[in-house]
């Protein structure tokens, strides 16, 4: 009977470990905390909610550096073109307007 080589041993070990991990993962349940962050109110918040919060939290927007208009425009276009965000072409400018008014390039006054 041939002796299994090292690659065969490693393949068998990997298969066994992988099977064990899958079995454990099937029984594991994760509960994420509820989302508490919200987009800032203002004209266009409904558009931003419908367009942006499908993929990421409001915190993702609020923790961005204070961007200039061209940077917000590039970000919205990237989300639309690269990541497939459901933003109609005629909604890009209104969305950028909302982001500029509520998350503008200057620090908000308190």
N, CA and C of each residue as an Amber inpcrd file, in Angstrom:
protein
   330
   0.8420000  -1.1650000   0.0000000   0.0000000   0.0000000   0.0000000
   0.8970000   1.2420000   0.0000000   0.6220000   2.2440000  -0.9030000
   1.4700000   3.4310000  -0.9640000   1.2720000   4.3020000   0.2750000
   2.3380000   4.9750000   0.6670000   2.3150000   5.8740000   1.8180000
   1.8600000   7.2540000   1.3320000   0.8310000   7.8650000   1.9740000
   0.3890000   9.1980000   1.5470000   1.5080000  10.2150000   1.7190000
   1.6010000  11.1020000   0.7580000   2.6400000  12.1260000   0.8650000
   2.1300000  13.3290000   1.6790000   3.0080000  14.2660000   1.8970000
   2.7040000  15.4080000   2.7570000   1.5470000  16.2410000   2.2010000
   1.4750000  16.4370000   0.9110000   0.4030000  17.2230000   0.3000000
  -0.9420000  16.5430000   0.5380000  -0.9790000  15.2300000   0.4240000
  -2.2260000  14.5170000   0.6770000  -2.6530000  14.6700000   2.1420000
  -1.6800000  14.6180000   3.0490000  -1.9960000  14.8180000   4.4630000
  -2.5580000  16.2230000   4.7030000  -1.9040000  17.2280000   4.1460000
  -2.3460000  18.6050000   4.3370000  -3.7260000  18.8390000   3.7200000
  -3.9640000  18.2350000   2.5780000  -5.2740000  18.3690000   1.9300000
  -6.3630000  17.7450000   2.7890000  -6.0850000  16.5830000   3.3380000
  -7.0480000  15.9140000   4.1980000  -7.3110000  16.7400000   5.4640000
  -6.2610000  17.2520000   6.0590000  -6.4050000  18.0690000   7.2650000
  -7.2240000  19.3220000   6.9520000  -6.9300000  19.9730000   5.8590000
  -7.6660000  21.1830000   5.4700000  -9.1370000  20.8720000   5.2510000
  -9.4290000  19.7500000   4.6260000 -10.8200000  19.3660000   4.3910000
 -11.5440000  19.1070000   5.7110000 -10.8850000  18.4280000   6.6310000
 -11.5040000  18.1390000   7.9250000 -11.7390000  19.4200000   8.7300000
 -10.7510000  20.2960000   8.7480000 -10.8910000  21.5550000   9.4840000
 -11.9930000  22.4070000   8.8470000 -12.0050000  22.4730000   7.5290000
 -13.0350000  23.2360000   6.8210000 -14.4230000  22.7110000   7.1280000
 -14.5850000  21.4040000   7.1470000 -15.8780000  20.8070000   7.4630000
 -16.2960000  21.1320000   8.8880000 -15.3600000  21.0770000   9.7990000
 -15.6590000  21.3850000  11.2040000 -16.0730000  22.8510000  11.3470000
 -15.3840000  23.7450000  10.6610000 -15.7250000  25.1610000  10.7400000
 -17.1070000  25.4330000  10.1590000 -17.4220000  24.7900000   9.0460000
 -18.7460000  24.9700000   8.4580000 -19.8300000  24.4680000   9.3900000
 -19.5910000  23.3500000  10.0310000 -20.5680000  22.8090000  10.9720000
 -20.7710000  23.7640000  12.1440000 -19.7110000  24.3510000  12.6380000
 -19.8180000  25.3010000  13.7480000 -20.5360000  26.5730000  13.3040000
 -20.2000000  27.0520000  12.1140000 -20.8010000  28.2880000  11.6130000
 -22.2970000  28.1160000  11.3910000 -22.7270000  26.9300000  10.9930000
 -24.1500000  26.6990000  10.7560000 -24.9450000  26.8120000  12.0450000
 -24.3510000  26.5030000  13.1720000 -25.0370000  26.5690000  14.4630000
 -24.8540000  27.9050000  15.1700000 -24.0030000  28.7700000  14.6340000
 -23.7070000  30.0400000  15.2810000 -24.6350000  31.1180000  14.7460000
 -25.2260000  31.8640000  15.6510000 -26.0970000  32.9700000  15.2580000
 -25.5020000  34.2650000  15.7820000 -25.4800000  35.2640000  14.9440000
 -24.9540000  36.5660000  15.3110000 -26.0970000  37.5690000  15.3420000
 -26.1130000  38.3910000  16.3440000 -27.0890000  39.4610000  16.4300000
 -26.3270000  40.7730000  16.5200000 -26.5390000  41.6010000  15.5210000
 -25.8840000  42.9020000  15.5000000 -26.7180000  43.9000000  16.2960000
 -26.0700000  44.8880000  16.8790000 -26.8400000  45.9030000  17.6040000
 -27.6920000  46.6990000  16.6190000 -28.7920000  47.2540000  17.0790000
 -29.6340000  48.0380000  16.1770000 -28.9080000  49.2990000  15.7040000
 -29.2140000  49.7010000  14.4970000 -28.6390000  50.9180000  13.9280000
 -29.2530000  52.1130000  14.6400000 -28.4310000  52.9910000  15.1390000
 -28.9380000  54.1650000  15.8500000 -28.6080000  55.4660000  15.1350000
 -27.6120000  55.4610000  14.2820000 -27.2260000  56.6820000  13.5740000
 -28.2590000  57.0110000  12.5020000 -28.4800000  58.2750000  12.3150000
 -29.4070000  58.7330000  11.2890000 -28.7290000  59.8350000  10.4820000
 -29.1810000  59.9960000   9.2540000 -28.6920000  61.1020000   8.4440000
 -29.2510000  62.4030000   9.0050000 -28.4890000  63.4520000   8.8520000
 -28.9400000  64.7630000   9.3300000 -30.1520000  65.2110000   8.5200000
 -31.1130000  65.8450000   9.1770000 -32.2990000  66.3120000   8.4490000
 -31.9460000  67.4410000   7.4920000 -32.7520000  67.5820000   6.4700000
 -32.5660000  68.6450000   5.5020000 -33.1840000  68.2590000   4.1830000
 -33.3160000  69.2290000   3.2810000 -33.8610000  68.9270000   1.9660000
 -32.9960000  67.8680000   1.2690000 -33.6080000  66.7700000   0.8750000
 -32.8830000  65.7030000   0.2010000 -32.5620000  64.5190000   1.0840000
 -32.9210000  64.5830000   2.3720000 -32.6010000  63.4740000   3.2790000
 -33.2960000  62.1860000   2.8320000 -34.5050000  62.2910000   2.2780000
 -35.2130000  61.0880000   1.8160000 -34.4510000  60.4300000   0.6670000
 -33.9410000  61.2400000  -0.2430000 -33.1450000  60.7290000  -1.3640000
 -31.8760000  60.0580000  -0.8520000 -31.2050000  60.7020000   0.0810000
 -29.9750000  60.1340000   0.6400000 -30.2700000  58.8320000   1.3820000
 -31.3570000  58.8100000   2.1250000 -31.7310000  57.5930000   2.8510000
 -31.9780000  56.4530000   1.8740000 -32.7580000  56.7140000   0.8320000
 -33.0830000  55.6780000  -0.1510000 -31.8730000  55.2490000  -0.9730000
 -30.9590000  56.1630000  -1.2230000 -29.8250000  55.8720000  -2.1040000
 -28.6130000  55.3270000  -1.3770000 -28.3830000  55.7880000  -0.1680000
 -27.1200000  55.4950000   0.5140000 -27.2260000  54.4110000   1.5870000
 -28.3220000  54.4260000   2.3310000 -28.4040000  53.5400000   3.4860000
 -28.7370000  52.0950000   3.1350000 -28.9170000  51.8170000   1.8500000
 -29.0660000  50.4280000   1.4200000 -27.7680000  49.6520000   1.6080000
 -26.6560000  50.3640000   1.4810000 -25.3510000  49.6910000   1.4990000
 -24.5020000  49.9980000   2.7340000 -24.6770000  51.1520000   3.3170000
 -23.8510000  51.4810000   4.4820000 -24.6300000  52.3430000   5.4570000
 -24.0740000  52.5060000   6.6240000 -24.7500000  53.2430000   7.6890000
 -24.5850000  54.7470000   7.5060000 -25.3950000  55.4680000   8.2470000
 -25.2760000  56.9280000   8.2480000 -23.9210000  57.3550000   8.7980000
 -23.3750000  56.5530000   9.7070000 -22.0420000  56.8660000  10.2480000
 -20.9850000  56.9400000   9.1590000 -21.1340000  56.1280000   8.1310000
 -20.1560000  56.1380000   7.0320000 -20.0770000  57.5300000   6.4060000
 -21.2270000  58.1740000   6.2780000 -21.2530000  59.5190000   5.6920000
 -20.7660000  60.5520000   6.7030000 -21.2700000  60.4600000   7.9220000
 -20.9440000  61.4920000   8.9120000 -19.4910000  61.4590000   9.3650000
 -18.8060000  60.3470000   9.1740000 -17.4050000  60.2770000   9.5920000
 -16.4320000  60.5830000   8.4570000 -16.9640000  60.9210000   7.2870000
 -16.0880000  61.3160000   6.1860000 -15.4510000  62.6600000   6.5060000
 -14.2820000  62.9110000   5.9400000 -13.7240000  64.2690000   6.0960000
 -14.6940000  65.2660000   5.4660000 -14.5920000  66.5030000   5.8490000
 -15.4490000  67.5370000   5.2580000 -15.0050000  67.7500000   3.8160000
 -15.8210000  67.2770000   2.8930000 -15.4570000  67.2800000   1.4790000
 -15.9750000  68.5180000   0.7540000 -15.2670000  68.8770000  -0.2920000
 -15.7180000  69.9530000  -1.1670000 -16.7030000  69.3540000  -2.1780000
 -17.4160000  70.2020000  -2.8960000 -18.4570000  69.7500000  -3.8100000
 -17.9390000  68.7150000  -4.8260000 -16.8100000  68.9900000  -5.4380000
 -16.2650000  68.0600000  -6.4280000 -15.9350000  66.6970000  -5.8250000
 -15.5170000  66.7030000  -4.5820000 -15.2110000  65.4390000  -3.9040000
 -16.4820000  64.6590000  -3.5890000 -17.5400000  65.3600000  -3.1480000
 -18.8190000  64.6730000  -2.9200000 -19.3600000  64.1370000  -4.2390000
 -19.2370000  64.9290000  -5.2960000 -19.7040000  64.5050000  -6.6190000
 -18.9700000  63.2300000  -7.0450000 -17.6600000  63.2190000  -6.8910000
 -16.8710000  62.0410000  -7.2610000 -17.2630000  60.8350000  -6.4140000
 -17.5340000  61.0570000  -5.1420000 -17.9210000  59.9620000  -4.2550000
 -19.2700000  59.3760000  -4.6640000 -20.2350000  60.2420000  -4.9440000
 -21.5590000  59.7740000  -5.3720000 -21.4540000  59.0220000  -6.7000000
 -20.6930000  59.5540000  -7.6360000 -20.5310000  58.8780000  -8.9280000
 -19.8320000  57.5310000  -8.7710000 -18.8540000  57.4650000  -7.8780000
 -18.1790000  56.1920000  -7.6170000 -19.1710000  55.1780000  -7.0570000
 -19.9760000  55.5920000  -6.1080000 -20.9650000  54.6800000  -5.5270000
 -21.9330000  54.1900000  -6.5930000 -22.3230000  55.0860000  -7.4860000
 -23.2800000  54.7480000  -8.5490000 -22.6510000  53.8490000  -9.6080000
 -21.4880000  54.2490000 -10.1100000 -20.8890000  53.5530000 -11.2480000
 -20.1030000  52.3130000 -10.8500000 -19.3580000  52.3840000  -9.7740000
 -18.4970000  51.2690000  -9.3710000 -19.2350000  50.2560000  -8.5080000
 -20.0250000  50.7640000  -7.5630000 -20.6700000  49.8660000  -6.6050000
 -22.1340000  49.5950000  -6.9130000 -22.6810000  50.2420000  -7.9460000
 -24.0530000  49.9700000  -8.3580000 -25.1310000  50.5570000  -7.4650000
 -24.8150000  51.6260000  -6.7580000 -25.8310000  52.2640000  -5.9190000
 -26.9970000  52.7120000  -6.7980000 -28.2260000  52.5240000  -6.3190000
 -29.4010000  52.8560000  -7.1270000 -29.6900000  54.3560000  -7.1540000
 -28.8110000  55.0910000  -7.8090000 -28.9600000  56.5440000  -7.9020000
 -29.1560000  56.8840000  -9.3730000 -30.3540000  57.3690000  -9.7170000
 -30.6270000  57.7630000 -11.0990000 -29.7300000  58.9380000 -11.4700000
 -29.3930000  59.0370000 -12.7440000 -28.4970000  60.1020000 -13.2100000
 -29.0250000  61.4830000 -12.8390000 -30.3560000  61.6660000 -12.8930000
 -30.9160000  62.9760000 -12.5790000 -31.0110000  63.2400000 -11.0710000
 -30.6140000  62.2870000 -10.2590000 -30.6370000  62.4450000  -8.7970000
 -29.2420000  62.6880000  -8.2110000 -28.2060000  62.6080000  -9.0510000
 -26.8430000  62.8030000  -8.5630000 -26.6650000  64.2090000  -8.0140000
 -27.0430000  65.2270000  -8.7900000 -26.8650000  66.6100000  -8.3210000
 -27.6860000  66.9160000  -7.0670000 -28.9660000  66.5120000  -6.9970000
 -29.7030000  66.7450000  -5.7490000 -29.0870000  66.0310000  -4.5460000
 -28.5320000  64.8510000  -4.7610000 -27.8860000  64.1300000  -3.6650000
 -26.6160000  64.8660000  -3.2220000 -25.8460000  65.3370000  -4.1750000
 -24.6390000  66.1050000  -3.8520000 -25.0290000  67.4000000  -3.1340000
 -26.1310000  68.0260000  -3.5640000 -26.6060000  69.2400000  -2.8770000
 -26.8850000  68.9280000  -1.4090000 -27.5790000  67.8310000  -1.1440000
 -27.8790000  67.4540000   0.2410000 -26.5850000  67.2480000   1.0310000
 -25.6630000  66.5090000   0.4610000 -24.4000000  66.2300000   1.1630000
 -23.6300000  67.5180000   1.4330000 -23.6260000  68.4280000   0.4750000
 -22.9230000  69.7000000   0.6620000 -23.5740000  70.5400000   1.7550000
 -24.8930000  70.5640000   1.7790000 -25.5870000  71.4010000   2.7670000
 -25.4940000  70.8330000   4.1680000 -25.4300000  69.5270000   4.2930000
 -25.4780000  68.9260000   5.6260000 -24.1390000  68.3650000   6.1000000
 -23.2430000  68.0610000   5.1680000 -21.9170000  67.5140000   5.5160000
 -20.8810000  68.2870000   4.7080000 -20.9020000  69.5960000   4.8410000
 -20.0820000  70.4580000   3.9810000 -18.6070000  70.4720000   4.3620000
 -17.8530000  71.1810000   3.5430000 -16.3930000  71.2060000   3.7140000
 -15.9330000  72.0640000   4.8650000 -16.8210000  72.7790000   5.5090000
 -16.4210000  73.5500000   6.6720000 -17.0630000  72.9280000   7.9090000
 -16.4010000  73.0650000   9.0090000 -16.9240000  72.4710000  10.2470000
 -18.2650000  73.1200000  10.5970000 -19.2520000  72.3120000  10.9240000
 -20.5510000  72.9010000  11.2820000 -20.4490000  73.7030000  12.5660000
 -21.2220000  74.7570000  12.6220000 -21.2460000  75.5690000  13.8560000
 -22.1600000  74.8860000  14.8610000 -21.8330000  75.0220000  16.1280000
 -22.6430000  74.3850000  17.1860000 -23.3700000  75.4120000  17.9810000
